Amino acid sequence: MTHDELAAHARAIIDANLYLTLGTVDPDGRPWTSPVYFAAVGDREFYWESATDARHSRHLTERPQVSMVIFDSTVAPFYGRAVYAVGEA
């Protein structure tokens, strides 16, 4: 698969879904994941709205590094596709 094909594949997954799973880490290094409603701007910017006292929001005040997965949970087993990414919030 070419880079352009992979990019188109990722864009289709991002465009078809409303939620992403956001991964954060607390100050002691314990991971936490949360489903959040999101909007994408281009290929590298993702926005979500959360309460400032949500666990993942509190984690981000000390550790802005995140991971995320966007996937369609309605497909049959072994037919899933996903976009995985890491970055800073």
C-alpha positions in Angstrom: 0.0 0.0 0.0 1.4 3.4 -0.9 1.6 6.4 1.4 -1.3 8.1 -0.4 -3.4 4.9 -0.1 -2.7 4.7 3.6 -3.5 8.4 4.0 -6.8 8.0 2.2 -7.6 4.9 4.3 -6.9 6.8 7.5 -9.0 9.8 6.3 -12.0 7.6 5.6 -11.8 6.1 9.1 -11.6 9.6 10.7 -14.4 11.0 8.6 -16.7 8.0 9.3 -16.5 8.2 13.1 -17.6 10.5 15.9 -15.6 9.2 18.8 -12.0 8.5 19.5 -10.4 6.7 22.4 -8.0 9.1 24.2 -5.2 7.7 26.2 -3.6 9.7 29.0 -1.3 8.9 32.0 -1.7 10.0 35.6 1.2 11.5 37.6 2.2 8.1 38.9 2.4 6.6 35.3 -1.0 4.7 35.4 -2.7 4.8 32.0 -6.3 5.9 31.5 -8.5 5.7 28.3 -11.6 7.7 27.6 -14.0 7.8 24.7 -14.4 11.4 23.6 -16.5 13.1 20.8 -14.1 14.7 18.4 -13.7 16.9 15.4 -10.7 16.7 13.1 -9.1 19.7 11.4 -6.9 18.4 8.6 -4.9 15.2 9.2 -3.0 16.1 12.4 -5.3 18.2 14.6 -8.1 16.7 16.7 -10.3 18.6 19.1 -12.6 17.4 21.8 -14.5 19.1 24.6 -14.2 17.7 28.1 -14.9 19.0 31.6 -11.8 20.4 33.3 -12.3 18.0 36.2 -12.6 14.9 34.0 -9.8 12.4 34.9 -8.2 12.7 31.4 -8.3 16.5 31.6 -6.6 16.5 35.0 -3.9 14.1 33.6 -3.2 16.5 30.7 -2.4 19.3 33.1 0.7 17.4 34.2 1.5 15.2 31.2 0.3 16.6 27.9 1.3 13.4 25.9 -1.6 11.5 24.5 -2.4 8.4 22.5 -5.6 7.9 20.5 -7.4 5.3 18.4 -10.3 5.9 16.1 -12.2 2.8 14.9 -15.6 1.5 13.9 -16.9 -0.7 16.6 -19.9 -1.9 14.5 -18.0 -4.1 12.1 -17.7 -7.9 12.4 -14.6 -9.4 14.1 -11.5 -9.5 11.9 -12.9 -6.7 9.7 -11.9 -3.8 11.9 -9.8 -0.9 10.7 -8.3 1.8 12.9 -6.2 4.9 13.0 -3.6 5.0 15.8 -1.7 8.2 16.8 0.4 9.8 19.5 0.9 13.5 20.2 0.6 16.3 22.7 -2.6 18.0 23.9 
